[in-house]
Amino acid sequence: MIKREGLEPVRIRVLRPQERILSHAMIAALALFIPLFLVFYWLSIPRQTWPFVLEIQCGVTALGVIFALGVSKMTLRVAPDRLSVRSLLGRKTRVATADIDSLVLVELYQSESIDCLPYLYLLDSGGDVLVRLNGHVWSRQSLETVIDELGVTVLRPPDPFTAAELGRLRPQLVGRLTRHTAKLIG
């Protein structure tokens, strides 16, 4: 909360990404790199090249630590007059509430399954995406908190979409990489 002289305090909600991101990433990294480095060491010890493998392992470990620090610093700050997002790589995006014309909360099917995740798009008056928040990182409760705090009109399509369907209906909502992947898949 920020206190302004002579005014009531401005309430800022700080939201964090889902806790499972870090644990799932660690499990996946360990499942990939433990067998891989065991094989590398097994092949390199007889040739006395294991110090090179150790250097690579230290580099991969350093990247993992950088990723963990990036996730721990990710935030979504919501105030009545603005929204601020700090991404995994430290990029900060600030959007004034006055610039947000509408919100779109879409349920998207995840690749080849019946599971859906929410995606929240903040749009300007021209229909361009200001901020894209996805359910992989932010919980449904966090996205609903953003909607409640901003107090902007929300469009909630009744049925879930695939990325390809959303790309056909509202191409500006789908990122370039997602559009390209959807074209390749189907």
Secondary structure, DSSP 8 states (H G I E B T S, - for coil): -B--TTS--B--EEE---THHHHHHHHHHHHHHHHHHHHHHHHHTTTT-HHHHHHHHHHHHHHHHHHHHHHHH-EEEEETTEEEEE-TTS-EEEEEGGG--EEEEEEEE-TTSS-EEEEEEEE-TTS-EEEEEETTTS-HHHHHHHHHHHT--EE--SS-B-HHHHHHH-GGGS-HHHHHHHHHH-
